Amino acid sequence: MNFLALNEFAAITVDAKHVYGVKLKRNGKKLLLKNMAALPRTDGALSRMAGELKIDSAVALVISAVVPDGQFFCCSTLELPPKELRSALQFELPRHLPVLPENCIFNAALLPDKEQMQARVWAMPGKNLDELLFELRHNSLFPDAVIHPLQAITANMTQFAVYLPDYNGNFYWRNNGYAQCPVQKELLNQPLLAFLQQEIVVEDNVASTVFTDTMLPALLLANYAAANEFAKSQRALNLLLPDKLRAKRYRVWLKIAAILLCLSVMNFAVLKFRTVWRNHAAVSLVENEINSLNSKSKVLQNSLNSREKKAKEMQKAVDSGLFTEEIAEDWAKFAELIPDSTLVSSIKWQNDKVNMSIQTTSELNIPELLAQYKRYKVTVANQGSRGTIQQMELVLEPAEAE
């Protein structure tokens, strides 16, 4: 998630007696201090603080608290995904902690350092954080992260001393390590507070006394929530927060992401269906065209076969010498012999023979009439009648064949 998309950032810190809070708003390159508050730690104090700061789901909220037996250290690591980073830091815990807490839980903030990353780790017994988590749940607060104030030190603050007596006792933090406090502890935070005063613009209605040691943890947290480092460390920082206590905007955005994913899947399915349907329609059209062409091809092939057969028959007739000019005159004489009431339905040549089918209503003796045609000897191969119509199959053989 990109927290630069948010414009307001709030922080709440909790110690044994008080609850402190500040709210910042992005104003160009500067941060504007919109509100601050300090309340005694009583039942419902966190809820009242959220009301004082006007915190809603559009505000990035970071919370810190003094957790008994909590320990803080810094170590070098590689830039790894959250799961691998967690495993790597678990191996570092025994090297940096004098005593490994029972049921140890931890989170980490990452800070670039030359070729490696500096992991600032906050570790504690799991049961000691339960009181804060119960209080957050009881007051209906859903923070973006629960972190140690020293994890909020950005890259441009590492040279400053940070003295947090409620967290670190007689030690102060500087350049990624602890050092023994001098006698005049009250002056340790002055350079850091002066730096924050230059970075944060105070609204007229907000007390300028916000830049004090007591408000320093809250100022650090709110400033960190607005920084790029917070977005980069978000997954590693969230290791302490149960899913049910994480900011509601996560769940809203996850629902939106799920809806968008479903819509994307549906859109892909619709597009895929349309593509398949268009392809199916195109294939069906092509198949229909192919079937139509096959049908036409068969018709043409049959027609061609029939024509080839007739052409072969004609060629045989031509080869047999039956279509000379002299023979044509003979056939004309043959036609004159046939009565007008006679229909020649077919003529087929088989070598020198001619098979002829005729139908007639004449009572004349057709074979006797055709016997006058001297070129061929006419015989009746088959004869029948249907009513007044006589049907005859004649065979004409060249007279020379007698």
Secondary structure as UniProt FT lines:
FT   HELIX           3..5
FT   STRAND          8..14
FT   STRAND          18..27
FT   TURN            28..29
FT   STRAND          30..40
FT   TURN            43..44
FT   HELIX           45..53
FT   TURN            57..58
FT   STRAND          59..65
FT   TURN            68..69
FT   STRAND          71..77
FT   HELIX           82..96
FT   TURN            102..103
FT   STRAND          104..113
FT   TURN            114..115
FT   STRAND          116..125
FT   HELIX           126..138
FT   TURN            139..140
FT   STRAND          145..146
FT   HELIX           149..152
FT   HELIX           155..157
FT   TURN            158..159
FT   HELIX           165..168
FT   TURN            169..170
FT   STRAND          171..174
FT   TURN            175..176
FT   STRAND          177..180
FT   HELIX           185..187
FT   TURN            188..189
FT   HELIX           190..199
FT   STRAND          200..202
FT   TURN            204..205
FT   HELIX           208..210
FT   TURN            213..215
FT   HELIX           216..225
FT   HELIX           228..237
FT   HELIX           238..240
FT   HELIX           243..245
FT   HELIX           248..319
FT   TURN            320..323
FT   HELIX           325..337
FT   TURN            340..341
FT   STRAND          342..350
FT   TURN            351..352
FT   STRAND          353..360
FT   HELIX           366..370
FT   TURN            371..372
FT   TURN            374..375
FT   STRAND          376..386
FT   TURN            387..388
FT   STRAND          389..398
FT   HELIX           399..401
//
